[in-house]
């Protein structure tokens, strides 16, 4: 694993070559597949090591990272500080790689928080409206404030257990509720959990396309990954208090789904749908069952690809029309008929239709929730139904209807944009052919 760290570290001097960095990030995904992996921890060395959860999320990080560069061609075209942009992406990839591969709880906290800095610079430096400053402060202070109890809890854990090797040494027994709350609260805000989700829509809407892609694709998954890791440390309290978090997830997913269908901004709707999907991820982990944990892992990978692809589509329209409003972005099927196919494919993936791995993840989570409590079936039915409603709303409003009379003629789409969307869509659907790799435990 240390070899991969140096591999990306020595990419930093190549920041001046836009496409070389993108190609090397793309190749690194395939290099990871060449590792002789097992379902237990492997590639152990120094303070690094990965298992199946880490490996999937690291590959997702580099895949989304390479597509971030591909989607941000306008930054290179208009020479909008493209060298600094590439450096931010490389630092972000290094921090994410280290977050998913460290074995030490404090080092995980360090890199978990470090990933905020490049993200914040991306929003501040390449965001669209002046409101991006407010959105960046929201992101920073929500995450930092929730992470302070986590830092204190890590120090207490070290004091009692004389070790922070949280993946190997599981002898710690938590008998203090506030310690349990401190360990998981930062990850619930990062997911984000309903009532602590207000930073997410503003950060998504004001971020550039690359910022939205990495936020939806990977940074939200840090919350789910953290819950996986601390679950074994404080499993006693997970068993007794998971009903509280699952209840919030059920109600939150229901209300956020209703909020989605009244949005007038394309990016805002996609951002709120992320909150709804990540509430399912949280509930699957909290059931502490094999199907729930595996389903959450599948849905994290599927949502990372699908949501990132939808943000790319919204950016393709924004670059041509200068607006993300539903009232202006209408009748796009007349102007970009080939792009309408991808709108249909990604909207259907967003509502978890076959053959996307979102379907597999939601089926596993719904099964685990109904086994946990049969009353949850009514809420889950409503969340799934509303997921289809806002996905139909997104597709029909943007593609059908009378188009805005102020349109100019423009191209139907560049080859780079179609390649970008295909590279999102293919892994989202092809991985369904290898279901056994997602059964984690």
NORPE-V738676 format. One record per residue. SS is DSSP state (H for helix, E for strand, C for the rest). PSI is psi in radians with two decimals (999 if undefined). D_FIRST is the distance of its C-alpha to the first C-alpha in Angstrom with 1 decimal. Layout:
BEGIN
ss: [SS & SS]
psi: [PSI & PSI]
d_first: [D_FIRST & D_FIRST]
END
This chain:
BEGIN
ss: [C & H & H & H & H & H & H & H & H & C & C & H & H & H & C & C & C & H & H & H & H & H & H & H & H & H & H & H & H & H & H & H & H & C & C & C & C & C & C & C & C & E & E & E & E & C & C & E & E & E & C & H & H & H & H & H & H & H & H & H & H & H & H & H & H & H & H & H & H & H & H & C & H & H & H & H & H & C & C & C & C & H & H & H & H & H & H & H & H & H & H & H & H & H & H & H & H & H & H & H & H & E & C & C & H & H & H & H & H & H & H & H & H & H & H & H & H & H & H & H & H & H & H & H & H & H & C & C & C & C & C & H & H & H & H & H & H & H & H & H & H & H & H & H & H & H & H & H & H & H & H & H & H & H & H & H & H & H & H & H & H & C & C & C & C & C & C & C & C & C & C & C & C & C & C & C & H & H & H & H & H & H & H & H & H & H & H & H & H & H & H & C & C & C & C & C & C & H & H & H & H & H & H & H & H & H & C & C & H & H & H & H & H & H & H & H & H & H & H & H & H & H & H & H & H & H & H & H & H & H & H & C & C & C & H & H & H & H & H & H & H & H & H & H & H & H & H & H & H & H & H & H & H & H & H & H & H & H & H & H & C & C & C & C & E & H & H & H & H & H & H & H & H & H & H & H & H & H & H & H & H & H & H & H & H & H & C & C & C & H & H & H & H & H & H & H & H & H & H & H & H & H & H & H & H & H & H & H & H & H & H & H & H & H & H & H & H & H & H & H & H & C & C & C & E & C & C & C & C & C & C & H & H & H & H & C & H & H & H & H & H & H & H & H & H & H & H & H & H & H & C & C & C & C & C & C & H & H & H & H & H & H & H & H & H & H & H & H & H & H & H & H & C & C & C & H & H & H & H & H & H & H & H & H & H & H & H & H & H & H & H & H & H & H & H & H & H & H & H & C & C & C & C & C & C & C & C & C & C & C & C & C & C & C & H & H & H & H & H & H & H & H & H & H & H & H & H & H & H & H & H & H & H & C & H & H & H & H & C & C & C]
psi: [-0.58 & -0.55 & -0.66 & -0.64 & -0.82 & -0.53 & -0.80 & -0.54 & -0.70 & 0.02 & -0.38 & -0.74 & -0.24 & 0.31 & -0.36 & -0.27 & 1.80 & -0.91 & -0.45 & -0.77 & -0.75 & -0.73 & -0.72 & -0.69 & -0.67 & -0.77 & -0.58 & -0.52 & -0.76 & -0.54 & -0.62 & -0.59 & -0.36 & -0.19 & 2.38 & 1.56 & 2.74 & 3.07 & -0.12 & -3.07 & 2.43 & 3.06 & 0.72 & 2.41 & 2.40 & -2.16 & 0.35 & 2.65 & 2.62 & 2.78 & -2.88 & -0.64 & -0.85 & -0.75 & -0.79 & -0.72 & -0.55 & -0.77 & -0.72 & -0.70 & -0.83 & -0.59 & -0.87 & -0.63 & -0.75 & -0.63 & -0.45 & -0.76 & -0.73 & -0.64 & -0.30 & 0.64 & -0.51 & -0.51 & -0.69 & -0.69 & -0.75 & 0.12 & 0.87 & 1.18 & 0.89 & -0.56 & -0.78 & -0.64 & -0.81 & -0.68 & -0.71 & -0.71 & -0.71 & -0.76 & -0.70 & -0.70 & -0.70 & -0.79 & -0.69 & -0.73 & -0.78 & -0.64 & -0.72 & -0.18 & -0.10 & 2.66 & -0.08 & 2.30 & -0.69 & -0.69 & -0.61 & -0.76 & -0.73 & -0.86 & -0.53 & -0.76 & -0.54 & -0.53 & -0.28 & -0.60 & -0.92 & -0.62 & -0.75 & -0.70 & -0.66 & -0.76 & -0.81 & -0.72 & -0.65 & 0.23 & 3.01 & -1.01 & 2.85 & -0.38 & -0.11 & -0.47 & -0.77 & -0.73 & -0.70 & -0.70 & -0.67 & -0.90 & -0.80 & -0.89 & -0.57 & -0.86 & -0.73 & -0.75 & -0.70 & -0.39 & -0.30 & -0.78 & -0.57 & -0.74 & -0.77 & -0.74 & -0.65 & -0.72 & -0.69 & -0.74 & -0.74 & -0.69 & -0.68 & -0.70 & -0.19 & 0.45 & 2.58 & 0.23 & 1.39 & -0.31 & -0.36 & -0.83 & 1.78 & 0.47 & -0.09 & 2.33 & 2.12 & 2.10 & 0.49 & 1.98 & -0.70 & -0.54 & -0.75 & -0.80 & -0.73 & -0.62 & -0.57 & -0.29 & -0.69 & -0.64 & -0.57 & -0.63 & -0.62 & -0.47 & -0.91 & 2.67 & 2.60 & 2.45 & -0.30 & 0.48 & 0.06 & -0.40 & -0.45 & -0.92 & -0.71 & -0.71 & -0.72 & -0.81 & -0.67 & -0.27 & 2.70 & 3.03 & -0.69 & -0.70 & -0.72 & -0.69 & -0.79 & -0.55 & -0.92 & -0.64 & -0.70 & -0.80 & -0.59 & -0.49 & -0.31 & -0.60 & -0.81 & -0.69 & -0.74 & -0.67 & -0.70 & -0.75 & -0.70 & -0.17 & -0.67 & -0.38 & -0.77 & 0.74 & -0.50 & -0.83 & -0.48 & -0.70 & -0.64 & -0.39 & 0.12 & -0.41 & -0.57 & -0.81 & -0.66 & -0.65 & -0.77 & -0.70 & -0.71 & -0.87 & -0.74 & -0.79 & -0.63 & -0.83 & -0.71 & -0.62 & -0.65 & -0.65 & -0.59 & -0.68 & 0.02 & 0.21 & 2.56 & -0.02 & 2.26 & -0.82 & -0.65 & -0.70 & -0.76 & -0.66 & -0.77 & -0.58 & -0.51 & -0.69 & -0.73 & -0.76 & -0.67 & -0.38 & -0.60 & -0.70 & -0.81 & -0.76 & -0.65 & -0.72 & -0.71 & -0.36 & -0.34 & 0.65 & 2.85 & -0.78 & -0.67 & -0.80 & -0.75 & -0.69 & -0.66 & -0.69 & -0.77 & -0.78 & -0.56 & -0.78 & -0.78 & -0.77 & -0.64 & -0.70 & -0.75 & -0.82 & -0.70 & -0.70 & -0.68 & -0.67 & -0.63 & -0.74 & -0.73 & -0.59 & -0.61 & -0.71 & -0.73 & -0.66 & -0.45 & -0.64 & -0.30 & 0.32 & 2.61 & 0.21 & 2.45 & -0.47 & -0.36 & -0.67 & 1.28 & 2.71 & 0.50 & -0.29 & -0.49 & -0.52 & -0.68 & 1.24 & -0.64 & -0.62 & -0.43 & -0.55 & -0.76 & -0.59 & -0.75 & -0.77 & -0.77 & -0.59 & -0.65 & -0.62 & -0.61 & -0.50 & 0.22 & 0.89 & 2.70 & 2.67 & 0.49 & 2.68 & -0.18 & -0.64 & -0.82 & -0.81 & -0.78 & -0.65 & -0.76 & -0.72 & -0.74 & -0.71 & -0.78 & -0.63 & -0.69 & -0.60 & -0.58 & -0.76 & 2.17 & -0.35 & -0.38 & -0.20 & -0.60 & -0.73 & -0.73 & -0.66 & -0.75 & -0.73 & -0.76 & -0.71 & -0.79 & -0.48 & -0.75 & -0.66 & -0.88 & -0.40 & -0.72 & -0.72 & -0.77 & -0.78 & -0.86 & -0.68 & -0.61 & -0.56 & -0.48 & 3.07 & 3.13 & 2.21 & 2.76 & 2.31 & -0.25 & 0.15 & 2.53 & 2.84 & 2.51 & 2.92 & 2.73 & -0.19 & 2.54 & 2.79 & -0.67 & -0.68 & -0.69 & -0.69 & -0.73 & -0.78 & -0.65 & -0.68 & -0.29 & -0.72 & -0.67 & -0.95 & -0.49 & -0.54 & -0.55 & -0.55 & -0.25 & -0.38 & -0.25 & 1.22 & -0.56 & -0.42 & -0.23 & -0.12 & 1.85 & -0.62 & 999]
d_first: [0.0 & 3.8 & 5.3 & 5.2 & 6.5 & 9.0 & 9.7 & 11.1 & 12.5 & 14.5 & 15.9 & 17.9 & 20.7 & 21.3 & 22.5 & 26.0 & 25.3 & 25.3 & 24.8 & 22.2 & 19.7 & 20.7 & 20.3 & 16.8 & 15.6 & 17.5 & 16.0 & 12.3 & 13.5 & 14.7 & 11.7 & 9.9 & 13.1 & 12.8 & 10.2 & 12.5 & 12.3 & 14.8 & 16.4 & 15.3 & 12.1 & 9.6 & 6.3 & 7.6 & 7.3 & 9.1 & 9.5 & 6.3 & 6.8 & 8.2 & 11.7 & 14.0 & 15.0 & 11.6 & 10.9 & 14.4 & 14.4 & 11.3 & 13.1 & 16.3 & 15.2 & 14.5 & 17.6 & 19.7 & 18.5 & 19.7 & 22.8 & 23.5 & 23.9 & 26.1 & 28.3 & 28.9 & 30.8 & 33.8 & 31.9 & 31.6 & 35.1 & 36.8 & 34.7 & 33.9 & 31.5 & 29.0 & 27.0 & 26.5 & 25.6 & 22.8 & 21.4 & 21.6 & 19.7 & 16.9 & 16.8 & 17.0 & 14.0 & 11.8 & 13.5 & 13.1 & 9.4 & 9.2 & 12.2 & 10.9 & 7.7 & 9.4 & 11.5 & 14.3 & 17.2 & 18.3 & 15.0 & 15.0 & 18.6 & 17.9 & 15.5 & 17.7 & 20.6 & 19.1 & 18.8 & 22.6 & 23.3 & 22.3 & 23.9 & 27.0 & 27.3 & 27.1 & 29.9 & 31.9 & 31.6 & 31.8 & 33.5 & 36.9 & 39.5 & 40.3 & 39.5 & 35.8 & 36.2 & 37.4 & 34.6 & 31.9 & 33.6 & 33.7 & 30.0 & 29.3 & 31.8 & 31.4 & 27.7 & 28.2 & 31.2 & 29.6 & 26.5 & 28.7 & 29.6 & 25.9 & 25.3 & 28.4 & 27.4 & 24.1 & 26.1 & 28.6 & 26.0 & 24.7 & 28.3 & 29.2 & 26.2 & 25.1 & 21.5 & 19.2 & 16.7 & 17.9 & 15.9 & 17.1 & 20.3 & 22.7 & 26.0 & 26.9 & 30.0 & 31.0 & 34.8 & 35.0 & 35.2 & 34.4 & 31.1 & 30.3 & 31.5 & 29.5 & 26.2 & 26.7 & 28.9 & 26.3 & 24.5 & 28.0 & 28.8 & 25.6 & 26.3 & 29.2 & 31.8 & 35.4 & 37.3 & 34.2 & 33.5 & 35.8 & 33.1 & 31.5 & 34.5 & 35.3 & 31.8 & 31.5 & 35.0 & 34.7 & 31.2 & 30.9 & 29.7 & 26.1 & 26.2 & 27.8 & 25.2 & 22.1 & 24.2 & 25.3 & 22.3 & 19.4 & 20.7 & 23.1 & 20.5 & 18.9 & 22.1 & 21.9 & 18.3 & 19.6 & 22.6 & 20.6 & 18.9 & 22.1 & 24.2 & 23.6 & 24.4 & 27.7 & 28.6 & 32.2 & 32.8 & 31.1 & 33.7 & 36.6 & 35.9 & 34.1 & 37.6 & 37.8 & 34.6 & 35.4 & 38.9 & 37.7 & 35.4 & 38.3 & 40.8 & 38.3 & 37.2 & 41.0 & 42.0 & 39.2 & 40.1 & 43.7 & 42.6 & 40.8 & 44.1 & 45.9 & 43.4 & 44.9 & 41.6 & 39.3 & 36.1 & 37.4 & 38.0 & 34.4 & 33.1 & 35.3 & 34.4 & 30.8 & 32.1 & 34.0 & 31.1 & 28.7 & 31.6 & 31.3 & 27.6 & 28.5 & 31.3 & 29.3 & 26.8 & 29.8 & 31.6 & 29.0 & 29.7 & 27.6 & 29.0 & 28.8 & 25.1 & 24.2 & 26.7 & 25.2 & 21.8 & 23.6 & 25.7 & 22.9 & 21.4 & 25.0 & 26.2 & 23.3 & 24.4 & 28.1 & 28.6 & 26.7 & 29.0 & 32.1 & 31.3 & 31.0 & 34.4 & 35.9 & 34.8 & 36.3 & 39.6 & 39.3 & 38.9 & 42.1 & 44.3 & 43.0 & 43.2 & 41.3 & 44.5 & 45.6 & 49.1 & 48.3 & 45.6 & 48.0 & 49.0 & 45.9 & 46.5 & 49.4 & 47.4 & 43.9 & 44.7 & 41.5 & 39.4 & 41.3 & 39.7 & 36.2 & 37.7 & 39.0 & 35.8 & 33.7 & 36.5 & 36.8 & 33.1 & 33.5 & 36.2 & 34.0 & 36.1 & 35.1 & 33.1 & 30.4 & 27.8 & 29.3 & 32.2 & 30.2 & 28.5 & 31.9 & 33.7 & 31.3 & 31.6 & 35.3 & 35.8 & 33.9 & 35.9 & 39.2 & 38.5 & 37.8 & 41.1 & 43.5 & 44.7 & 41.5 & 42.5 & 44.9 & 42.3 & 39.7 & 42.4 & 43.3 & 39.7 & 39.2 & 42.6 & 42.1 & 38.7 & 40.8 & 43.4 & 41.4 & 39.5 & 43.0 & 44.2 & 41.4 & 42.1 & 45.9 & 46.4 & 44.3 & 45.4 & 49.1 & 52.1 & 54.0 & 51.9 & 52.4 & 55.3 & 53.5 & 50.9 & 50.7 & 49.8 & 46.2 & 44.0 & 42.7 & 39.1 & 37.0 & 35.0 & 31.9 & 32.7 & 33.3 & 30.0 & 28.2 & 30.0 & 29.5 & 25.7 & 26.0 & 28.5 & 27.2 & 24.0 & 26.0 & 28.5 & 26.9 & 24.4 & 27.6 & 28.0 & 25.1 & 26.0 & 24.8 & 21.0 & 21.9 & 23.5 & 20.8 & 22.6]
END
